[in-house]
Amino acid sequence: MRALVFDNGLSLQENYPDPQPVAGESVVRVDLAGICGTDLELTRGYMNFRGVPGHEFVGHVVHSDDASLIGRRVAGEINAGCGHCEACKTTAARHCPIRTVLGILGRDGAFAEYLRLPNKNLFAVPDTISNEAAVMIEPLAAAYEIFARTTFARDASIIVLGDGRLGAIVALAFKAKGYQTLIAGHHAKKLDRLAALGIGTADPNDFQRQYDVVVDCTGKSNGFTQALTLVRPCGTIILKSTAAAGATLNLAPIVINEITVTGSRCGRFQPAIAALAAGANGTIDLQPLVDGVYPLSNAPKAFEAAADPLNFKILIRP
């Protein structure tokens, strides 16, 4: 199969090994895959990744030992746990200590013609959801995980730091849940696009105002430090960013101001699918974030477009 491979650089390989069927897992033909900030960080050294990146996808099951899945259009949760450890039994596979993660850790990903995931990770995509929206179920699920881990007062003042892909999706998720939310970033063009979608915007350098909730989606090592300047005493910081570069932190303000810090990573797919499932009448519309669709043969150019700070979502069509 053709696949985009990272090994000290990105290269398109025409004869990369096909994923082989194994018990309890399905082979999926990838229809669309999305480039996210984590994919860009992988090319900068994050997780020391080697192999096929990509973890946001929609596709059709072409081989499975579960006959009910064959031919289904699916999206997939990306963490594959061992299924036997205490974490898998009591919490979630995404915290399994020996898990693999699609396109991130020990498992080839979605920037290829085919991928393989456990059957239990795959979720049927309703016909009312377009491929262009379905490919973003994974990051939308990550956004909805915030609500699974934290509760907010309806009148809470909330700001999302970062006007990139994830920041935009998180802000739209807050809006869909009925919260008045601002987003702060440095790109006027993107902020104008989000304002047209009903998201309020703010100046990230305005340190005069403090917020009940600050969500760090900057993808930068200094995002947490910036969040600390904006959160009120006894407020909450939610960390959604992953970055290859480390950061020096002064933890004293967390203690002095009694700040709650919550890490939030992947989420369950059902809430995200439900939010998208009603088509044009759904609670959230992600298609306006798509800024380009590239064939797999032009995947390196797609990565260049994804690295452009003025673009939101860039997709690859294998």
FENQUI-V808181 format. One record per run of one state. SS is the DSSP state (H for helix, E for strand, - for the rest). FROM is the first residue (numbers start at 1). LEN is the number of residues. If there is no record, write none. Layout:
BEGIN
ss/from/len
SS/FROM/LEN
SS/FROM/LEN
END
This chain:
BEGIN
ss/from/len
-/1/2
E/3/4
-/7/3
E/10/4
-/14/11
E/25/11
-/36/1
H/37/6
-/43/3
H/46/3
-/49/2
E/51/1
-/52/4
E/56/9
-/65/2
H/67/3
-/70/3
E/73/4
-/77/2
E/79/2
-/81/5
H/86/5
-/91/2
H/93/3
-/96/4
E/100/3
-/103/2
E/105/3
-/108/4
E/112/1
-/113/1
E/114/5
H/119/3
E/122/3
-/125/6
H/131/4
-/135/2
H/137/13
-/150/8
E/158/4
-/162/3
H/165/12
-/177/4
E/181/4
-/185/3
H/188/9
-/197/3
E/200/3
-/203/8
E/211/6
-/217/6
H/223/8
E/231/9
-/240/12
H/252/5
-/257/3
E/260/4
-/264/5
H/269/8
-/277/2
H/279/3
-/282/5
H/287/3
E/290/6
H/296/12
-/308/5
E/313/5
-/318/1
END
